[in-house]
Amino acid sequence: MKIYRRLLSYAFKYKLSLLACMVFVMILVASKVGGILKVGDFFFSTFIGKNFENISVLTILLLLGIGFIWAFSHYLTFVFSNYLAVSVMHDIRRDLFEKLMELPLAYYKRNRTGEILSRVLNDIGVIEAFFMNIAVELMAQPMTVVVIVVLMFIINTRISIYFFSLGPVLVLILAGIGSIVQKLSTSVQKNISDITSNIQESIYGIEIIKGYAVESNIKKRFRASNDNHLLSLKKELKFRFLGTPSAEFIGVVGVLIILVVGAISIRNQIATTQEIISFIFLALVLSEPLSRSTEIFMILRKLFPAASRIFEIIDLTEQEDIFKPEFGEIKGDIEFKSLFFEYEKNLQTLKNINLKIKKGETVAIVGSSGAGKSSLISMIAMFYVPQKGKLLIDGKNAFDFNPLSIRRQLSLVTQESILFSGTILDNIKLSKPEATDNEVIEAAKLANAHNFISKLPDGYKTILGDRGVRLSGGEKQRIALARAILRKPRILILDEATSSLDAESEQLIQNAMKNILGKQTTIIVSHKLSTIMDADKIVVMEGGHIAAIGTHKDLLHKGGIYKRLFNSQVMV
């Protein structure tokens, strides 16, 4: 019930639409039931009572009027209910997306992208379909049932008691089926997540798939996910649609009860023929909203897992604490003091890190794969919180402050240049939306990107597709570097920024970096030692701890890990 109350809380924000919807639903139900009673009365007096004088213009106009009120209220009900639906979905989507933006990076490391996408797209789709197509019926159909039931008791209490004695049987049947449907729906949603993950990963890694010619293996993996989904969906459908025929069959039994008890009542002069005919009319009309109500009940059970998965994300409490004090202007001094960090329990990634970086220094971090290089810079970017120790920026514990106030003063260039759909100008201005075009051009020049951008037909207005697929790797990386430069950061982090580039592109990036080094504190992570030999300080990492610190010359003289790494690259 908590989940359903949560969904209703979104609807209650739009009281006017909700109130209008309820009013027109009541008019809709009243005109529908009133029309049925009028038709029943007309049928009895005209065809049973042989009173053909009832066929008058006034009667026809009255029935037409009731029909018009029913149709018009039906239209307005759908208009207001859909206004309500789109508003509710707008709010749920907004809350979900904003929460996703607030969650720490650790959440995305723990959860598959496809799983998250499934919740954003598929689960939201289930809720949207409910609000757009079912919500109005959730009010109208049960209300119709209640009104008809009340009228039946008014017409003849004795027959009504016999008729509705079948109610508890129907409730028990629906409760049992509903419980099964809810469990199976949870399985269906999980399988949809698997399919979404499969598709997302396959499209993202299509070059690798084709490069290794493993299409058949990937198809086989997808078929397995798709087949599992089909089996779980068939199982769920088998039970989901069991409620309606159950209700219809019980309705048939109920009508038979009316006929038998009604006949006995007429014979014993306990009821009139007109009462029984009205009763039968109402019972027959009741079957449609009753059947539809059972369908809605099943849909509600299916809605539960989807809504639960959405609110599970919205209710996560692990978001970053942006309500801490603002850091203020960063000068650029950085110090790690006895810092320990682990992604998973008992699996330490950083061990007792002690390191000082002075304002304006260029510091390189090197080491073999898994040594902890990227984890170290993730600390500076405030992506994770250490289990022990401190990260001091300008002598202040960085984790005592709003992480956004620190990130706004640093720039990060990663190995994979992430570009977004939009223009080149938009992508560069991402780091500083208020920047002028001249500032963008200046940053692009420093990044050695201006020349190739200017040669494009639309220049800075060139539209980029998904991940900037129209550009080469070197071009994308120079745009990413221009984006980093535009912000004029106090701290610049370059994480393997040239590792995947060809020699020419790498040289262009190296030249661009020379334009900006020394203007801020710069941290460079690289496995290519040739790119960091001029750094003020080189930090050698091994197994999550710092093995050595010094200049290129000092470290070669000392020997050890750095010299082995250098010699292995020189030999290559």
C-alpha positions in Angstrom: 0.0 0.0 0.0 2.9 2.3 0.7 3.9 2.3 -3.0 0.4 3.1 -4.1 0.1 5.9 -1.6 3.4 7.2 -3.0 2.1 7.3 -6.5 -1.1 9.0 -5.3 1.0 11.7 -3.5 2.2 12.8 -7.0 -1.4 13.1 -8.2 -2.5 15.1 -5.1 -0.1 17.9 -6.2 -2.5 18.6 -9.1 -5.7 19.0 -7.0 -7.6 20.9 -9.7 -7.1 18.3 -12.4 -7.8 15.5 -9.8 -11.0 17.2 -8.5 -12.2 17.9 -12.1 -11.5 14.3 -13.0 -13.5 13.0 -10.0 -16.4 15.3 -10.6 -16.7 14.2 -14.3 -16.3 10.5 -13.3 -19.3 10.9 -10.9 -21.3 12.5 -13.7 -20.2 9.8 -16.0 -21.3 7.0 -13.6 -24.5 8.8 -12.8 -25.5 9.2 -16.4 -24.5 5.7 -17.2 -26.5 4.1 -14.4 -29.4 6.6 -14.8 -29.5 5.7 -18.5 -29.6 2.0 -17.8 -32.5 2.4 -15.3 -34.4 4.6 -17.7 -33.9 2.1 -20.5 -35.0 -0.7 -18.2 -38.1 1.2 -17.2 -38.8 2.0 -20.9 -38.4 -1.7 -21.8 -40.7 -2.9 -19.1 -43.5 -0.4 -19.6 -43.3 -0.6 -23.5 -42.6 -4.2 -24.2 -43.9 -6.0 -21.1 -46.7 -3.6 -20.2 -47.6 -3.0 -23.9 -47.8 0.8 -23.2 -46.6 2.0 -26.6 -47.6 5.6 -25.7 -44.2 5.7 -23.9 -42.5 6.0 -27.3 -42.7 9.8 -27.4 -40.4 12.6 -28.6 -39.8 13.6 -24.9 -38.7 10.1 -24.0 -36.3 9.9 -27.0 -34.9 13.3 -26.2 -34.4 12.4 -22.6 -32.5 9.2 -23.5 -30.5 11.2 -26.1 -29.7 13.9 -23.4 -28.5 11.2 -21.0 -26.4 9.7 -23.8 -24.9 13.1 -24.6 -24.1 13.8 -20.9 -22.5 10.4 -20.7 -20.4 10.9 -23.8 -19.3 14.5 -23.0 -18.4 13.6 -19.4 -16.5 10.6 -20.7 -14.5 13.0 -23.0 -13.8 15.5 -20.2 -12.8 12.7 -17.8 -10.2 11.4 -20.3 -8.9 15.0 -20.9 -8.4 15.8 -17.2 -7.1 12.3 -16.3 -4.5 12.5 -19.1 -3.5 16.1 -18.0 -3.0 14.6 -14.6 -1.1 11.6 -16.0 1.4 13.6 -18.0 2.0 15.9 -15.0 2.6 13.0 -12.7 4.9 11.3 -15.2 6.8 14.6 -15.7 7.4 14.8 -11.9 8.4 11.2 -11.5 10.9 11.4 -14.4 12.3 14.6 -13.1 12.8 13.1 -9.5 14.3 10.0 -10.9 16.8 11.8 -13.2 17.7 14.3 -10.6 18.4 11.5 -8.1 20.6 9.7 -10.8 22.6 13.0 -11.2 23.0 13.3 -7.4 24.2 9.7 -6.7 27.9 9.1 -6.2 30.1 7.5 -8.8 30.2 4.3 -6.6 26.6 3.6 -7.4 27.3 3.5 -11.1 30.3 1.3 -10.5 28.1 -1.2 -8.6 25.2 -1.3 -11.1 25.1 -2.1 -14.8 24.2 0.7 -17.1 21.5 -1.5 -18.8 19.9 -2.2 -15.4 19.6 1.6 -14.7 18.4 2.3 -18.2 15.7 -0.4 -17.8 14.3 1.4 -14.8 14.4 4.8 -16.5 12.8 3.5 -19.7 10.8 0.3 -19.1 9.7 0.7 -15.5 8.7 4.3 -16.1 6.8 3.1 -19.2 4.8 0.7 -17.0 3.8 3.5 -14.7 3.1 5.9 -17.6 0.8 3.3 -19.3 -1.1 2.9 -16.0 -1.7 6.6 -15.5 -2.5 7.3 -19.2 -4.8 4.3 -19.7 -6.0 2.9 -16.4 -6.1 5.6 -13.8 -9.4 7.0 -14.9 -10.9 3.5 -14.9 -9.5 3.0 -11.4 -12.0 5.7 -10.3 -14.9 5.1 -12.8 -15.2 1.3 -12.7 -15.2 0.7 -8.9 -17.5 3.7 -8.5 -19.9 2.2 -11.0 -19.8 -1.1 -9.2 -20.6 0.7 -5.8 -23.6 2.7 -7.3 -25.1 -0.4 -9.0 -24.7 -2.5 -5.8 -26.4 0.2 -3.7 -29.3 0.4 -6.3 -29.7 -3.4 -6.3 -30.0 -3.4 -2.5 -32.6 -0.6 -2.7 -34.6 -2.5 -5.3 -34.6 -5.8 -3.4 -32.4 -6.5 -0.4 -33.2 -10.2 -0.2 -32.1 -11.0 -3.8 -29.1 -8.8 -3.4 -27.9 -10.8 -0.4 -28.1 -14.0 -2.4 -26.4 -12.4 -5.4 -23.5 -10.9 -3.5 -22.9 -14.0 -1.4 -20.5 -14.9 -4.2 -18.4 -11.8 -3.5 -16.1 -13.3 -0.9 -15.4 -16.2 -3.3 -14.3 -13.8 -6.0 -12.2 -11.8 -3.6 -10.3 -14.9 -2.5 -9.7 -16.0 -6.1 -8.4 -12.5 -7.1 -6.2 -12.2 -4.0 -4.5 -15.5 -4.8 -4.1 -14.7 -8.5 -2.9 -11.2 -7.7 -0.2 -12.4 -5.4 1.1 -14.8 -8.1 1.0 -12.0 -10.8 3.0 -9.7 -8.6 5.8 -12.2 -8.1 5.9 -13.1 -11.8 5.9 -9.4 -12.8 9.0 -8.9 -10.6 10.7 -11.7 -12.6 9.5 -10.1 -15.9 10.9 -6.7 -15.0 14.3 -8.3 -14.1 14.4 -10.1 -17.4 13.6 -6.9 -19.2 16.6 -5.3 -17.4 18.8 -8.2 -18.6 17.7 -7.6 -22.2 18.2 -3.9 -22.0 21.7 -4.4 -20.5 22.5 -6.9 -23.3 21.4 -4.6 -26.1 23.2 -1.6 -24.5 26.4 -3.4 -24.0 26.3 -5.0 -27.5 25.7 -1.7 -29.3 28.3 0.1 -27.2 30.9 -2.6 -27.9 29.9 -3.3 -31.6 33.5 -2.6 -32.8 34.9 -5.3 -30.5 32.2 -7.8 -31.4 32.8 -7.3 -35.1 36.6 -7.1 -34.7 36.6 -10.5 -33.0 33.9 -11.9 -35.3 31.9 -13.1 -32.3 28.5 -12.0 -33.5 27.1 -15.6 -33.2 28.2 -15.8 -29.5 26.5 -12.4 -28.8 23.4 -13.5 -30.6 23.3 -16.7 -28.5 23.6 -14.7 -25.3 20.8 -12.4 -26.4 18.6 -15.3 -27.4 19.0 -16.8 -23.9 18.0 -13.5 -22.3 15.1 -13.1 -24.7 13.9 -16.7 -24.3 13.9 -16.3 -20.5 11.9 -13.2 -20.9 9.4 -14.9 -23.1 8.9 -17.8 -20.7 8.4 -15.5 -17.7 6.0 -13.3 -19.7 3.9 -16.2 -20.9 3.7 -17.5 -17.3 2.6 -14.0 -16.1 0.1 -13.6 -18.9 -1.5 -16.9 -18.1 -2.3 -15.7 -14.6 -2.9 -12.0 -15.3 -5.9 -12.7 -17.5 -7.4 -15.4 -15.2 -9.2 -12.8 -13.1 -11.6 -11.5 -15.8 -13.1 -14.9 -16.8 -13.3 -15.8 -13.1 -15.4 -12.7 -12.5 -17.5 -13.3 -15.6 -18.3 -16.9 -14.6 -19.2 -15.8 -11.1 -21.4 -13.1 -12.7 -23.2 -15.8 -14.8 -23.8 -17.8 -11.6 -25.1 -14.6 -10.0 -27.6 -14.0 -12.8 -28.9 -17.6 -12.5 -29.4 -16.9 -8.8 -31.4 -13.8 -9.7 -33.6 -15.7 -12.1 -34.3 -18.5 -9.7 -34.8 -16.4 -6.6 -36.6 -13.8 -8.7 -39.1 -16.3 -10.1 -39.8 -17.7 -6.6 -40.2 -14.1 -5.2 -42.7 -13.1 -8.0 -44.7 -16.4 -7.4 -44.8 -15.6 -3.7 -45.6 -12.0 -4.4 -42.5 -10.8 -2.6 -41.2 -8.9 -5.6 -42.7 -7.4 -8.8 -41.7 -8.3 -12.4 -40.5 -4.7 -12.9 -38.1 -5.1 -9.9 -36.7 -8.3 -11.3 -36.2 -6.9 -14.8 -34.5 -3.8 -13.3 -32.4 -6.1 -11.2 -31.4 -8.3 -14.2 -30.5 -5.2 -16.2 -28.3 -3.9 -13.4 -26.7 -7.3 -12.9 -25.9 -7.6 -16.6 -24.5 -4.1 -16.7 -22.5 -4.8 -13.5 -20.5 -7.6 -15.2 -18.6 -5.1 -17.4 -17.3 -2.8 -14.6 -16.8 -5.8 -12.4 -14.7 -7.6 -15.0 -12.8 -4.4 -15.8 -12.2 -3.9 -12.1 -10.6 -7.3 -11.8 -8.3 -6.5 -14.8 -7.3 -3.2 -13.1 -6.6 -5.1 -9.9 -4.2 -7.4 -11.9 -2.6 -4.3 -13.5 -2.1 -2.8 -10.1 -0.2 -5.9 -9.0 1.9 -5.7 -12.1 2.5 -1.9 -11.4 3.9 -2.7 -7.9 7.3 -4.1 -9.0 7.9 -1.4 -11.6 7.0 1.4 -9.1 9.1 -0.2 -6.4 12.2 -0.3 -8.6 11.7 3.4 -9.5 11.2 4.5 -5.8 14.1 2.3 -4.8 16.4 4.7 -6.7 14.6 7.9 -5.7 14.8 6.9 -2.0 18.5 6.1 -2.1 20.3 7.9 0.7 23.8 7.6 -0.5 23.8 10.8 -2.4 26.7 13.3 -2.0 26.4 15.8 0.8 26.0 19.0 -1.1 24.8 20.8 2.0 28.2 21.0 3.5 30.0 24.4 3.6 31.4 25.8 0.3 35.1 25.4 0.0 36.0 28.8 -1.3 38.7 29.6 -3.8 41.3 26.9 -4.3 44.9 27.9 -4.5 46.2 24.4 -5.5 48.1 22.8 -2.6 47.1 19.1 -2.2 48.2 16.7 0.5 47.3 13.0 1.2 47.7 12.1 4.9 47.7 8.4 5.8 44.8 7.7 3.4 43.3 4.3 3.0 40.5 3.4 0.5 38.7 0.2 -0.6 36.0 -0.2 -3.2 34.9 -3.5 -1.6 35.3 -4.6 2.0 38.7 -6.2 2.8 40.0 -5.3 -0.7 42.2 -2.2 -0.2 42.9 -0.2 -3.3 44.9 2.6 -1.6 47.1 1.9 1.3 48.6 4.5 3.6 49.0 7.2 1.0 51.2 10.2 2.1 51.9 12.7 -0.6 52.4 16.5 -0.9 51.7 18.4 -4.1 52.5 22.2 -4.2 50.5 24.8 -6.0 51.4 25.0 -9.7 53.3 21.8 -9.7 53.0 19.2 -12.5 52.9 15.8 -10.9 52.9 12.5 -12.8 51.5 9.3 -11.4 52.8 6.1 -13.0 52.7 2.4 -12.3 51.5 -0.9 -13.7 47.8 -1.7 -14.2 45.9 -2.0 -11.0 48.5 -0.1 -9.0 45.9 2.5 -7.8 46.7 5.4 -10.1 43.1 6.1 -11.2 41.9 5.6 -7.6 44.3 8.2 -6.4 43.0 10.9 -8.7 39.4 9.8 -8.0 40.1 11.0 -4.4 41.1 14.4 -5.7 38.0 14.6 -7.8 36.0 13.7 -4.7 34.3 10.7 -6.4 34.9 8.5 -3.4 35.3 9.0 0.4 38.3 7.2 2.0 37.7 4.8 4.9 40.6 6.3 6.8 43.0 9.3 6.5 42.6 12.8 5.0 42.8 14.6 1.7 43.9 18.2 2.4 43.4 21.0 -0.2 45.1 24.2 0.8 45.4 22.7 4.3 41.7 22.0 4.7 40.1 18.6 4.9 38.3 18.4 1.5 35.7 15.9 2.7 34.4 18.5 5.2 33.1 20.6 2.3 30.5 20.5 -0.5 32.2 18.3 -3.2 30.6 20.4 -6.0 32.4 23.5 -4.7 35.7 21.7 -5.2 34.8 20.0 -8.5 33.8 23.4 -10.0 37.4 24.4 -9.7 39.0 21.4 -11.3 39.0 19.9 -14.8 39.2 16.3 -15.7 40.3 14.8 -19.1 39.9 11.0 -19.3 41.2 8.4 -21.7 37.9 8.1 -23.4 36.7 11.6 -24.6 33.1 11.8 -23.7 31.3 14.1 -26.1 27.5 14.8 -26.0 25.0 15.2 -28.8 25.0 18.9 -29.8 27.5 21.3 -31.4 31.2 21.4 -30.8 30.6 24.8 -29.2 28.1 23.2 -26.7 30.6 20.5 -25.9 33.4 22.9 -25.1 31.1 25.2 -23.1 29.9 22.3 -21.0 32.6 23.3 -18.4 31.6 27.0 -18.4 28.2 27.6 -19.9 28.5 31.4 -19.5 31.7 31.5 -21.6 31.8 33.9 -24.6 32.6 32.6 -28.1 36.0 34.3 -28.0 36.8 32.4 -24.7 35.9 29.1 -26.4 38.1 29.9 -29.4 41.0 30.8 -27.2 40.6 27.6 -25.2 40.4 25.6 -28.5 43.6 27.3 -29.8 45.5 26.3 -26.6 44.2 22.8 -27.1 45.4 22.7 -30.7 41.8 22.2 -31.8 40.9 25.5 -33.4 42.5 24.7 -36.8 40.6 21.5 -37.5 37.4 22.9 -36.1 37.6 25.9 -38.4 38.1 23.6 -41.4 34.7 21.9 -40.7 31.8 23.1 -42.9 29.9 24.4 -39.9 32.9 25.2 -37.7 32.1 25.4 -34.0 28.4 24.9 -34.9 29.1 21.4 -36.3 26.6 18.9 -34.8 28.1 15.8 -33.1 26.4 12.5 -32.9 26.4 10.0 -30.1 29.8 10.1 -28.5 31.1 12.4 -31.2 31.4 9.6 -33.8 32.1 12.0 -36.6 35.5 12.9 -35.2 38.7 11.0 -34.9 40.1 10.0 -31.5 42.7 12.8 -31.5 40.1 15.4 -32.5 37.7 14.3 -29.8 40.5 14.4 -27.2 41.5 17.9 -28.2 37.9 19.1 -27.8 37.9 17.5 -24.4 41.1 19.3 -23.5 39.7 22.6 -24.8 36.7 22.0 -22.5 39.1 21.5 -19.6 41.1 24.6 -20.4 38.0 26.8 -20.8 37.2 26.5 -17.1 40.7 27.8 -16.1 40.8 25.2 -13.4 42.9 25.5 -10.2 43.5 21.7 -10.5 43.8 19.9 -13.8 43.7 16.1 -13.9 44.7 14.2 -17.1 44.0 10.5 -16.8 45.7 8.6 -19.6 44.7 11.5 -21.9 47.0 10.4 -24.7 47.2 6.6 -24.2 44.9 5.6 -27.1 46.1 8.2 -29.6 48.4 7.8 -32.6 51.8 9.5 -32.6 50.7 12.6 -34.5 47.6 13.2 -32.3 49.7 12.5 -29.2 52.2 15.1 -30.2 49.5 17.7 -30.8 48.1 17.0 -27.3 51.6 17.2 -25.8 52.1 20.5 -27.5 48.7 21.7 -26.2 49.6 20.6 -22.7 52.8 22.6 -22.8 50.7 25.7 -23.4 48.9 25.3 -20.1 51.2 23.5 -17.7 52.4 25.6 -14.7 49.3 27.8 -14.7 47.6 25.4 -12.3 48.3 22.3 -10.2 48.4 19.5 -12.8 48.1 15.7 -12.1 49.0 13.5 -15.0 48.3 9.7 -15.0 50.1 8.0 -17.8 51.7 4.6 -18.6 53.7 6.3 -21.4 56.8 7.5 -19.5 58.0 9.5 -22.4 55.1 11.9 -21.9 55.8 12.8 -18.3 59.6 13.0 -18.1 59.4 16.8 -17.6 57.1 16.6 -14.6 58.2 18.4 -11.4 57.5 15.2 -9.5 56.8 11.6 -10.5 54.9 9.3 -8.1 55.5 5.6 -8.7 52.7 3.4 -7.4 52.6 -0.4 -6.8 49.9 -2.5 -5.2 48.0 0.5 -3.9 50.8 2.2 -2.1 53.5 4.8 -3.1 56.7 2.9 -4.0 58.8 6.0 -4.9 58.7 9.7 -5.5 61.2 11.9 -7.4 62.1 13.5 -10.8 62.7 11.4 -13.9 66.4 11.7 -13.4 66.3 10.8 -9.7 64.1 7.8 -10.2 66.3 6.4 -13.0 69.3 6.8 -10.7 67.6 5.0 -7.8 66.6 2.1 -10.0 63.6 -0.1 -8.9 60.2 -0.2 -10.4 60.4 3.1 -12.4 63.7 2.1 -14.1 62.2 -1.3 -15.0 59.1 0.4 -16.5 61.3 2.9 -18.4 63.7 0.3 -19.7 60.8 -1.9 -20.9 59.3 1.0 -22.9 62.7 2.0 -24.3 63.3 -1.6 -25.5 59.9 -1.6 -27.1 
